[in-house]
Amino acid sequence: MSVSSFDEAERRRLAKLARHTAQVRYGRRLRILRLVGVGVAVLVMVLVVAR
């Protein structure tokens, strides 16, 4: 195995890791937004019912 192919494999691994990290971060943000949306919907329902 030559040095260049090792560098290529390492670069590919790092790119895969970065992509995975971005996916995890995006998924967490999506989950938080969904929770906020549900909270707002429940709040509106409670306010409408309480009237």
LUMLOFI-484507 format. One line per 2 residues: number of its first residue (from 0); for each residue x, z, y of N, C-alpha, C, O, CB. Coordinates in nm, 4 decimals, m for minus. Glycine has a CB too. Example, Ala and Ser with C-alpha at 12.3 -4.5 7.8 and 13.67 -1.06 7.14 Angstrom:
residues 2
0) 1.3190 0.7800 m0.5690 1.2300 0.7800 m0.4500 1.3200 0.7800 m0.3300 1.4236 0.8465 m0.3319 1.1308 0.9046 m0.4473; 1.2850 0.7080 m0.2250 1.3670 0.7140 m0.1060 1.2900 0.7870 0.0030 1.3409 0.8039 0.1138 1.4084 0.5725 m0.0598
***
This chain:
residues 51
0) 0.0856 0.0000 m0.1193 0.0000 0.0000 0.0000 0.0891 0.0000 0.1242 0.1718 0.0895 0.1420 m0.0968 0.1239 0.0006; 0.0722 m0.0981 0.2078 0.1576 m0.1097 0.3263 0.1064 m0.0183 0.4369 m0.0048 0.0340 0.4304 0.1631 m0.2561 0.3758
2) 0.1891 m0.0005 0.5372 0.1536 0.0878 0.6487 0.0352 0.0316 0.7260 m0.0523 0.1070 0.7687 0.2737 0.1074 0.7427; 0.0314 m0.1006 0.7444 m0.0748 m0.1610 0.8244 m0.2120 m0.1418 0.7578 m0.3111 m0.1155 0.8260 m0.0465 m0.3109 0.8457
4) m0.2174 m0.1549 0.6251 m0.3458 m0.1373 0.5578 m0.3892 0.0093 0.5624 m0.5085 0.0390 0.5674 m0.3374 m0.1861 0.4118; m0.2916 0.1009 0.5606 m0.3248 0.2421 0.5734 m0.3820 0.2700 0.7121 m0.4801 0.3431 0.7259 m0.2007 0.3299 0.5473
6) m0.3202 0.2113 0.8152 m0.3721 0.2272 0.9512 m0.5132 0.1712 0.9621 m0.6002 0.2300 1.0264 m0.2800 0.1578 1.0526; m0.5343 0.0569 0.8981 m0.6669 m0.0062 0.9016 m0.7714 0.0854 0.8363 m0.8811 0.1031 0.8893 m0.6635 m0.1441 0.8298
8) m0.7363 0.1429 0.7214 m0.8295 0.2321 0.6512 m0.8581 0.3566 0.7358 m0.9720 0.4028 0.7432 m0.7721 0.2731 0.5126; m0.7548 0.4096 0.7987 m0.7724 0.5285 0.8826 m0.8609 0.4967 1.0036 m0.9483 0.5748 1.0414 m0.6352 0.5825 0.9294
10) m0.8357 0.3807 1.0624 m0.9159 0.3404 1.1794 m1.0622 0.3224 1.1395 m1.1529 0.3615 1.2130 m0.8607 0.2086 1.2415; m1.0843 0.2622 1.0209 m1.2216 0.2419 0.9737 m1.2894 0.3768 0.9474 m1.4072 0.3950 0.9779 m1.2227 0.1551 0.8451
12) m1.2122 0.4722 0.8894 m1.2682 0.6050 0.8612 m1.3058 0.6758 0.9906 m1.4115 0.7383 0.9993 m1.1680 0.6906 0.7811; m1.2194 0.6660 1.0910 m1.2479 0.7304 1.2195 m1.3704 0.6685 1.2862 m1.4517 0.7391 1.3458 m1.1264 0.7198 1.3126
14) m1.3834 0.5348 1.2758 m1.4985 0.4678 1.3347 m1.6274 0.5125 1.2650 m1.7299 0.5346 1.3296 m1.4824 0.3145 1.3255; m1.6202 0.5253 1.1321 m1.7373 0.5698 1.0564 m1.7757 0.7121 1.0967 m1.8936 0.7434 1.1134 m1.7098 0.5625 0.9044
16) m1.6748 0.7976 1.1121 m1.6995 0.9364 1.1510 m1.7624 0.9431 1.2897 m1.8561 1.0197 1.3121 m1.5689 1.0174 1.1481; m1.7105 0.8622 1.3835 m1.7646 0.8609 1.5195 m1.9094 0.8138 1.5193 m1.9936 0.8683 1.5907 m1.6797 0.7708 1.6106
18) m1.9380 0.7104 1.4372 m2.0749 0.6593 1.4297 m2.1678 0.7653 1.3725 m2.2799 0.7819 1.4206 m2.0808 0.5315 1.3441; m2.1216 0.8381 1.2689 m2.2024 0.9439 1.2086 m2.2291 1.0549 1.3099 m2.3410 1.1055 1.3193 m2.1323 1.0009 1.0838
20) m2.1247 1.0931 1.3866 m2.1411 1.1979 1.4877 m2.2440 1.1567 1.5919 m2.3269 1.2375 1.6337 m2.0067 1.2290 1.5555; m2.2385 1.0307 1.6338 m2.3347 0.9809 1.7326 m2.4764 0.9844 1.6753 m2.5708 1.0204 1.7457 m2.2981 0.8368 1.7766
22) m2.4916 0.9472 1.5477 m2.6236 0.9501 1.4837 m2.6781 1.0924 1.4793 m2.7957 1.1155 1.5073 m2.6162 0.8919 1.3411; m2.5913 1.1881 1.4437 m2.6354 1.3279 1.4351 m2.6784 1.3775 1.5721 m2.7809 1.4442 1.5862 m2.5229 1.4179 1.3783
24) m2.5977 1.3437 1.6743 m2.6303 1.3892 1.8095 m2.7618 1.3277 1.8555 m2.8443 1.3956 1.9165 m2.5170 1.3535 1.9079; m2.7818 1.1981 1.8263 m2.9050 1.1299 1.8656 m3.0247 1.1903 1.7921 m3.1314 1.2090 1.8505 m2.8948 0.9783 1.8368
26) m3.0058 1.2206 1.6631 m3.1149 1.2786 1.5850 m3.1550 1.4148 1.6374 m3.2735 1.4478 1.6405 m3.0755 1.2894 1.4391; m3.0569 1.4948 1.6790 m3.0866 1.6273 1.7327 m3.1653 1.6143 1.8624 m3.2610 1.6883 1.8852 m2.9566 1.7074 1.7562
28) m3.1240 1.5183 1.9490 m3.1948 1.4984 2.0754 m3.3379 1.4542 2.0490 m3.4307 1.4983 2.1168 m3.1219 1.3946 2.1631; m3.3557 1.3660 1.9493 m3.4888 1.3167 1.9160 m3.5773 1.4318 1.8692 m3.6947 1.4392 1.9057 m3.4808 1.2075 1.8077
30) m3.5202 1.5228 1.7872 m3.5963 1.6363 1.7364 m3.6388 1.7284 1.8511 m3.7518 1.7774 1.8534 m3.5134 1.7144 1.6327; m3.5477 1.7517 1.9463 m3.5802 1.8380 2.0601 m3.6911 1.7748 2.1438 m3.7841 1.8429 2.1869 m3.4547 1.8635 2.1472
32) m3.6801 1.6420 2.1665 m3.7838 1.5736 2.2449 m3.9183 1.5827 2.1750 m4.0211 1.6017 2.2401 m3.7462 1.4261 2.2681; m3.9185 1.5691 2.0423 m4.0442 1.5772 1.9669 m4.1046 1.7167 1.9800 m4.2253 1.7312 1.9991 m4.0210 1.5423 1.8177
34) m4.0190 1.8205 1.9695 m4.0684 1.9581 1.9837 m4.1272 1.9806 2.1224 m4.2318 2.0439 2.1363 m3.9554 2.0592 1.9575; m4.0597 1.9287 2.2253 m4.1106 1.9430 2.3622 m4.2450 1.8726 2.3756 m4.3369 1.9255 2.4380 m4.0095 1.8860 2.4648
36) m4.2570 1.7533 2.3172 m4.3816 1.6786 2.3233 m4.4960 1.7538 2.2566 m4.6068 1.7592 2.3100 m4.3641 1.5429 2.2584; m4.4693 1.8116 2.1406 m4.5722 1.8890 2.0689 m4.6112 2.0119 2.1520 m4.7290 2.0460 2.1620 m4.5208 1.9326 1.9271
38) m4.5110 2.0778 2.2113 m4.5384 2.1954 2.2938 m4.6272 2.1609 2.4125 m4.7205 2.2347 2.4441 m4.4081 2.2571 2.3429; m4.5984 2.0489 2.4783 m4.6797 2.0063 2.5930 m4.8213 1.9734 2.5478 m4.9179 2.0092 2.6153 m4.6160 1.8838 2.6631
40) m4.8345 1.9055 2.4344 m4.9670 1.8693 2.3839 m5.0496 1.9939 2.3517 m5.1684 2.0002 2.3831 m4.9542 1.7809 2.2590; m4.9856 2.0927 2.2888 m5.0553 2.2176 2.2560 m5.0961 2.2890 2.3844 m5.2070 2.3416 2.3939 m4.9656 2.3099 2.1687
42) m5.0073 2.2909 2.4824 m5.0373 2.3563 2.6093 m5.1571 2.2913 2.6783 m5.2448 2.3608 2.7297 m4.9153 2.3519 2.7011; m5.1605 2.1583 2.6792 m5.2729 2.0865 2.7407 m5.4024 2.1168 2.6660 m5.5067 2.1394 2.7275 m5.2464 1.9341 2.7420
44) m5.3949 2.1170 2.5318 m5.5151 2.1473 2.4530 m5.5674 2.2867 2.4849 m5.6876 2.3057 2.5033 m5.4854 2.1356 2.3025; m5.4766 2.3847 2.4914 m5.5160 2.5230 2.5208 m5.5796 2.5307 2.6591 m5.6812 2.5981 2.6764 m5.3938 2.6183 2.5123
46) m5.5220 2.4633 2.7570 m5.5771 2.4659 2.8924 m5.7160 2.4013 2.8959 m5.8064 2.4505 2.9633 m5.4823 2.3940 2.9902; m5.7321 2.2902 2.8224 m5.8631 2.2219 2.8196 m5.9665 2.3106 2.7512 m6.0793 2.3221 2.7992 m5.8530 2.0846 2.7461
48) m5.9294 2.3737 2.6391 m6.0242 2.4580 2.5659 m6.0564 2.5834 2.6469 m6.1697 2.6315 2.6429 m5.9673 2.4965 2.4273; m5.9593 2.6368 2.7199 m5.9796 2.7619 2.7930 m6.0728 2.7430 2.9128 m6.1321 2.8393 2.9612 m5.8454 2.8176 2.8400
50) m6.0855 2.6196 2.9601 m6.1733 2.5975 3.0764 m6.3166 2.6368 3.0469 m6.4031 2.6246 3.1336 m6.1685 2.4514 3.1200
***
